[in-house]
């Protein structure tokens, strides 16, 4: 009897461990593909909790004389659906099906089966403990499993396995509940029922094990379906998925499925970002790049021999390592990150600005678009205020600011937010970049922005003579009264998502 209670307690622990991981996997995958992590996690948690309630309610119709057999079947279903949830979402995204709907359906199904677990396990343990002790044991062990899962998921599972393999791994771990219960109680089932349960368990095991065995090939096939060009690098870092493709001279980098640059026209973006503000400085010595781990902004800065030091702060070390070691990217960035003038620091940009007391002549904000709550804080009034404090008296900040055409409200929110941070003068401008469309930038000067131009290094796109064109906005991209974005009210996030939803 003691051994039986231990097996049931083990089942409770594994149930708590797996259930929270499924929730994290679906929400994380949704944030990867759709952005807006707040919405994805909110929808997932809300649907999951609601359908856990549905499952708990349905448990009262599970009759006692088939309780154990039904519980094993539910665990098999949970292992199959939960374990294959991420592969199903990947397939859905690759086929162009409605990703959000599939995410909600999977979350609801998992929620129902998870909701069935605790009531059924509590009933199975009634003969071992009193009601008071039973509830205490079941809930405390379930919550302990959930705690361990939430710690292991971001620290180990995501960076080592990625969401695809983690999903399958926890499906197999979840399957251990059914396997253990069937093994221990096998003789208590009618022979026909025992054989059926064994066949179902074998079928689910073969499905999940097969998906795990071929996960690398499946991932490669999925990537080839989503990305048109040949994949030359694929990696899941601690923070994101990195995919690099190549087609003749066109090298492209994707982070979590979002295009970061295309080699055929990235020079238009980086020349606009770097040379326009540098043309207004005659004594630029110290430069800070926030983001820009691909080394392309650093490449443009290194064209100015009088720049003494470039500090590049990028959260993900995998991006900078790729820029230092990949032969294709090294050729494109001209070994910029191997230059002794360049120092790379792997840290959050907001944290770096808070901690450092160093002053810079130019700060280049080359960060991804504000499509998540964590990224939107890097477009807030508080962030730009920190940037201003880290500039020398004649310092300049320049930031990429998404598209003034596709996400007009977001672009002007960035402009208005930088102005609210107290810069002396703000200059918005834009350039046509074929792989992105019309793209915007905002330059902010701590004091009056000089207009003089200095000697320009070799460029392919930027020239001081085209500045009037870059700074002219047609009627459909004119300034709006977009709200200032802050940490407490990240308006830029909602402007961005609302603008791009019509074009993605």
C-alpha positions in Angstrom: 0.0 0.0 0.0 2.9 2.3 0.8 4.4 1.7 -2.6 1.0 2.4 -4.2 0.7 5.8 -2.5 4.3 6.6 -3.6 3.4 5.9 -7.2 0.4 8.1 -7.0 2.5 10.9 -5.4 5.0 10.5 -8.2 2.1 10.9 -10.7 1.0 14.1 -9.0 4.6 15.6 -9.2 5.0 14.7 -12.9 1.5 16.1 -13.6 2.4 19.5 -12.0 5.8 19.5 -13.8 4.3 18.9 -17.3 1.2 20.9 -17.1 2.9 24.3 -16.5 5.6 23.5 -19.2 2.8 22.9 -21.8 1.4 26.3 -20.9 4.8 28.0 -21.2 5.6 26.3 -24.5 2.4 27.4 -26.2 2.7 31.0 -25.0 6.4 31.2 -25.9 5.8 29.8 -29.4 3.0 32.3 -29.9 5.2 35.1 -28.8 7.9 33.9 -31.3 5.6 33.9 -34.3 3.1 36.6 -33.5 5.0 38.9 -31.1 3.2 40.7 -28.3 4.2 38.4 -25.5 1.8 40.0 -23.1 -1.2 39.1 -25.2 0.1 35.6 -26.0 0.8 34.8 -22.3 -2.5 36.4 -21.2 -4.6 34.4 -23.7 -2.8 31.2 -22.9 -3.1 31.6 -19.1 -6.7 32.7 -19.3 -7.9 29.9 -21.6 -5.8 27.3 -19.8 -7.2 28.2 -16.3 -10.8 28.4 -17.7 -10.6 24.9 -19.2 -8.9 23.5 -16.2 -12.1 24.5 -14.5 -14.1 22.7 -17.2 -12.0 19.6 -16.7 -12.4 19.7 -12.9 -16.2 20.0 -13.4 -16.3 17.1 -15.8 -14.4 14.8 -13.4 -17.5 14.3 -11.3 -18.9 12.1 -14.1 -16.0 9.7 -14.0 -17.3 6.6 -12.2 -15.3 5.0 -9.5 -15.1 1.4 -10.9 -13.3 2.7 -14.1 -11.5 5.6 -12.4 -7.9 4.3 -12.8 -8.4 3.2 -16.4 -10.0 6.5 -17.4 -7.2 8.4 -15.7 -4.6 6.5 -17.6 -6.4 7.3 -20.9 -6.6 11.0 -20.0 -2.8 10.9 -19.3 -2.2 9.3 -22.6 -4.3 12.0 -24.4 -2.5 14.8 -22.4 0.9 13.4 -23.3 0.0 13.1 -27.0 -1.6 16.6 -27.3 0.8 18.4 -25.0 3.9 16.7 -26.3 3.0 17.4 -30.0 1.6 20.9 -29.3 4.6 22.8 -30.6 5.2 20.6 -33.6 1.5 21.2 -34.5 1.9 24.9 -34.0 5.0 24.9 -36.2 3.1 23.0 -38.9 0.1 25.4 -38.6 2.4 28.4 -39.1 4.2 26.8 -42.1 0.9 26.0 -43.8 -0.4 29.5 -43.2 -3.3 28.3 -41.1 -4.8 30.5 -38.4 -2.1 30.2 -35.8 -3.9 31.9 -32.9 -7.0 29.6 -33.3 -4.8 26.5 -33.2 -3.0 27.8 -30.1 -6.3 28.4 -28.3 -7.7 25.0 -29.3 -4.6 23.2 -28.0 -4.5 25.2 -24.8 -8.2 24.4 -24.2 -7.7 20.7 -24.7 -4.6 20.6 -22.5 -6.5 22.6 -19.9 -9.4 20.1 -19.8 -7.1 17.1 -19.3 -4.9 18.9 -16.7 -8.2 19.9 -14.9 -9.1 16.3 -14.7 -5.8 15.3 -13.1 -6.0 16.7 -9.5 -9.6 15.6 -8.8 -9.0 12.1 -10.1 -5.7 11.7 -8.3 -7.3 12.9 -5.1 -10.0 10.3 -5.4 -7.4 7.6 -6.2 -5.6 8.5 -2.9 -8.6 8.5 -0.7 -7.9 5.1 0.7 -4.4 6.2 1.8 -5.0 9.5 3.5 -7.7 11.5 5.2 -9.3 14.3 3.1 -7.3 17.0 4.9 -4.0 15.2 4.4 -4.9 14.1 0.9 -5.6 17.6 -0.3 -2.4 19.0 1.4 -0.3 16.3 -0.2 -1.8 16.5 -3.7 -1.7 20.3 -4.0 1.7 20.8 -2.4 3.4 18.2 -4.6 1.6 19.5 -7.7 2.7 23.1 -7.0 6.3 21.9 -6.3 6.4 20.3 -9.7 5.1 23.5 -11.3 7.8 25.5 -9.4 10.6 23.3 -10.7 9.2 23.5 -14.2 9.1 27.3 -14.2 12.8 27.4 -13.1 14.1 24.8 -15.5 12.2 26.0 -18.5 14.0 29.4 -19.1 17.3 28.4 -17.6 17.9 25.0 -19.2 15.2 23.6 -21.5 14.7 26.6 -23.8 18.4 27.4 -24.5 19.5 23.7 -24.7 16.6 22.0 -26.5 14.4 24.8 -27.9 10.6 24.7 -27.8 10.2 22.0 -30.4 12.2 19.3 -28.6 11.1 20.4 -25.1 7.5 19.9 -26.1 8.2 16.3 -27.2 10.4 15.6 -24.2 7.7 16.6 -21.7 5.2 14.6 -23.6 7.4 11.5 -23.0 7.8 12.6 -19.3 4.1 12.9 -19.0 3.7 9.5 -20.6 5.7 8.0 -17.6 2.6 8.5 -15.5 0.5 6.2 -17.6 3.4 3.8 -18.0 4.0 3.6 -14.2 0.3 3.2 -13.3 -0.3 0.6 -16.0 2.8 -1.4 -15.0 2.0 -1.4 -11.3 -1.8 -2.0 -11.5 -1.8 -4.2 -14.7 -3.1 -7.3 -13.0 -6.1 -5.3 -11.5 -7.5 -4.5 -15.0 -9.7 -7.0 -17.0 -7.4 -8.6 -19.6 -9.1 -6.9 -22.6 -8.9 -3.5 -20.9 -5.3 -4.0 -20.0 -4.4 -5.0 -23.6 -6.2 -1.9 -24.9 -4.4 0.4 -22.5 -1.1 -1.2 -23.4 -1.8 -0.7 -27.1 -2.8 2.9 -26.6 0.4 3.6 -24.6 2.6 1.9 -27.2 0.9 4.0 -30.0 1.5 7.3 -28.1 5.0 6.3 -27.2 5.9 5.5 -30.8 4.4 8.7 -32.0 6.2 11.0 -29.5 9.5 9.0 -29.8 9.3 9.1 -33.6 8.7 12.8 -33.6 11.7 13.3 -31.2 13.9 11.0 -33.3 13.1 12.9 -36.4 12.8 16.3 -34.8 16.0 17.7 -36.5 14.7 16.6 -39.9 11.2 18.0 -39.2 12.7 21.3 -38.0 14.8 21.5 -41.1 11.8 20.7 -43.3 9.7 23.3 -41.5 12.4 25.9 -41.9 12.7 25.2 -45.6 8.9 25.6 -45.9 8.9 29.0 -44.1 12.2 30.4 -45.5 12.5 30.5 -49.2 16.3 30.4 -49.5 18.9 27.8 -48.5 19.5 27.7 -44.7 23.2 28.1 -43.9 22.8 28.5 -40.1 20.1 27.4 -37.6 20.4 27.9 -33.9 18.2 28.2 -30.8 20.0 30.5 -28.4 19.0 31.2 -24.8 16.8 34.1 -26.1 15.7 33.4 -29.6 15.8 31.3 -32.7 18.5 32.4 -35.2 18.1 31.4 -38.9 20.5 32.6 -41.6 19.7 31.9 -45.3 21.6 32.5 -48.5 20.6 32.8 -52.1 23.5 33.8 -54.4 24.6 37.2 -52.9 21.6 37.6 -50.7 22.4 36.7 -47.1 19.5 37.1 -44.7 19.3 36.8 -40.9 16.0 36.0 -39.1 15.4 36.2 -35.4 12.3 34.3 -34.2 11.1 34.4 -37.8 11.5 38.2 -38.2 13.8 39.4 -41.0 16.7 41.5 -39.5 18.6 42.3 -42.7 19.0 41.4 -46.4 22.5 41.7 -47.8 21.2 43.1 -51.1 20.0 46.3 -49.5 21.1 46.4 -45.8 23.6 49.1 -46.7 20.7 51.6 -47.3 19.5 51.0 -43.7 22.9 51.1 -42.0 24.2 54.0 -44.0 21.1 56.0 -43.2 21.4 55.0 -39.5 25.1 55.9 -39.1 26.3 58.5 -41.6 23.5 61.1 -41.2 24.2 61.8 -37.5 28.0 61.5 -38.0 27.8 64.2 -40.6 26.8 66.5 -37.8 29.8 65.7 -35.6 33.4 66.7 -36.1 35.0 65.1 -33.1 33.3 61.7 -32.5 35.6 59.6 -30.3 33.4 57.3 -28.2 30.4 55.5 -29.7 27.8 53.2 -28.1 25.7 50.8 -30.2 22.7 49.3 -28.5 21.8 46.1 -30.4 23.6 45.7 -33.7 25.1 42.3 -32.8 25.4 41.5 -36.6 28.3 44.0 -36.8 26.9 45.9 -39.7 26.4 49.3 -37.9 29.9 48.8 -36.5 31.2 48.3 -40.0 29.9 51.8 -41.1 31.3 53.4 -37.9 34.8 52.0 -38.6 34.9 53.9 -41.8 35.8 56.9 -39.7 39.4 56.5 -38.5 39.2 59.1 -35.8 36.6 57.1 -33.8 38.6 55.6 -30.9 36.3 53.1 -29.3 33.0 51.4 -30.1 31.0 49.7 -27.3 28.4 47.3 -28.6 25.8 46.1 -26.1 23.7 43.2 -27.3 21.7 40.9 -25.1 22.2 37.7 -27.0 25.8 36.5 -27.2 24.9 34.0 -30.0 24.3 36.9 -32.5 27.7 38.5 -31.9 29.4 35.1 -32.0 27.7 34.4 -35.3 29.0 37.8 -36.6 32.5 36.9 -35.5 32.7 33.4 -36.8 30.3 32.8 -39.7 32.2 33.2 -43.0 29.3 34.7 -44.8 28.4 37.3 -42.1 32.1 38.1 -41.5 32.5 39.0 -45.2 29.4 41.2 -45.0 30.4 43.1 -41.8 34.0 43.2 -42.9 35.2 41.5 -39.7 33.9 44.5 -37.7 33.5 42.7 -34.4 37.1 41.4 -34.6 38.4 45.0 -34.8 40.3 46.0 -31.7 38.3 49.2 -31.4 35.1 47.2 -30.9 34.2 45.9 -27.5 31.1 43.6 -27.2 29.1 43.5 -24.0 26.3 40.9 -23.6 23.8 42.7 -21.5 20.3 44.2 -21.6 20.5 47.7 -23.1 18.3 49.3 -20.4 20.4 47.7 -17.6 23.6 48.8 -19.2 22.5 52.4 -19.5 21.4 52.3 -15.8 24.6 50.9 -14.6 27.3 52.6 -16.7 28.6 56.1 -15.9 30.5 56.4 -19.2 29.7 59.2 -21.6 29.5 58.9 -25.4 29.6 61.2 -28.3 27.1 59.1 -30.3 24.6 56.5 -29.2 23.2 54.3 -32.0 20.0 52.4 -31.0 19.8 49.5 -33.5 17.3 47.3 -31.7 14.5 45.1 -33.0 11.0 46.7 -33.4 8.9 47.3 -30.3 6.7 44.2 -30.9 6.9 42.8 -27.4 6.5 44.3 -24.0 10.2 43.7 -23.2 11.3 45.5 -26.4 8.8 48.4 -26.0 10.6 49.4 -22.8 13.6 50.2 -25.1 11.4 52.8 -26.8 10.1 54.5 -23.7 10.6 58.0 -22.3 12.6 56.5 -19.4 14.9 54.7 -21.8 15.5 57.8 -23.9 16.1 59.8 -20.8 18.8 57.4 -19.8 20.3 57.7 -23.3 20.4 61.5 -23.0 22.2 61.3 -19.6 24.9 59.0 -21.2 25.7 61.6 -24.0 28.3 64.2 -23.9 27.2 67.9 -24.1 27.3 67.8 -27.9 26.2 64.2 -28.1 23.7 62.7 -30.6 21.3 59.7 -30.4 19.9 58.0 -33.5 17.4 55.1 -33.4 15.7 53.0 -35.9 12.0 53.7 -35.6 10.1 51.1 -37.6 8.1 52.1 -40.8 6.4 55.5 -41.0 4.2 54.0 -43.6 3.2 50.6 -42.3 3.2 51.6 -38.6 2.8 55.4 -38.8 1.5 55.9 -35.3 4.3 53.8 -33.8 6.9 55.8 -35.7 5.6 59.2 -34.5 5.2 57.8 -31.0 8.9 57.1 -31.0 9.6 60.6 -32.3 7.3 62.2 -29.7 8.7 60.1 -26.9 12.3 61.1 -27.7 11.2 64.7 -27.7 9.5 64.3 -24.3 12.8 62.9 -22.9 14.2 66.4 -23.2 16.5 66.4 -26.2 17.1 69.9 -27.7 16.2 69.0 -31.2 14.6 66.0 -32.9 14.9 65.1 -36.6 12.8 62.3 -38.1 13.8 60.9 -41.5 13.2 57.8 -43.6 14.6 55.8 -46.5 13.3 53.2 -48.9 14.8 49.7 -48.2 13.3 47.2 -50.6 13.3 44.2 -48.3 11.6 46.2 -45.5 9.7 48.9 -47.4 9.8 52.6 -46.3 11.8 52.7 -43.0 12.1 55.4 -40.4 14.8 56.8 -38.1 14.8 59.5 -35.4 17.9 61.6 -34.6 18.0 63.4 -31.3 20.6 66.0 -30.3 21.4 66.8 -26.7 22.1 70.4 -27.7 21.6 72.3 -31.0 22.2 70.0 -34.0 24.9 71.5 -36.3 24.2 71.4 -40.0 27.8 71.2 -41.3 29.0 68.2 -43.3 32.4 66.6 -43.0 34.3 64.4 -45.4 32.2 61.4 -46.2 33.7 57.9 -46.5 32.8 55.6 -49.4 29.0 54.9 -49.4 26.6 53.2 -51.8 23.4 55.1 -50.8 23.8 58.0 -48.4 24.9 61.4 -49.6 24.4 64.7 -47.9 22.6 65.9 -51.0 19.7 63.5 -50.5 19.1 64.6 -46.9 16.2 67.0 -47.9 14.5 64.0 -49.6 15.1 61.8 -46.5 13.6 64.4 -44.2 10.5 65.1 -46.3 7.4 63.1 -45.4 4.5 62.8 -47.9 0.9 63.5 -46.7 0.2 59.9 -45.8 3.2 59.8 -43.5 2.8 63.2 -41.8 3.3 63.7 -38.1 0.4 62.5 -35.9 -0.5 63.1 -32.2 0.7 59.7 -31.2 1.1 59.4 -27.4 4.4 59.4 -25.6 5.3 55.8 -24.6 6.5 54.9 -21.1 7.2 51.9 -19.0 3.8 52.1 -17.4 1.9 52.8 -20.6 3.8 51.3 -23.6 1.7 53.0 -26.3 4.3 52.3 -28.9 3.7 48.5 -28.5 0.0 48.8 -29.3 0.6 51.3 -32.1 3.1 49.0 -33.6 0.9 45.9 -33.4 -2.1 47.7 -34.7 -0.2 49.1 -37.6 1.5 46.0 -38.8 -1.4 43.6 -38.4 -2.7 44.7 -41.8 0.5 44.0 -43.5 2.0 40.8 -41.9 
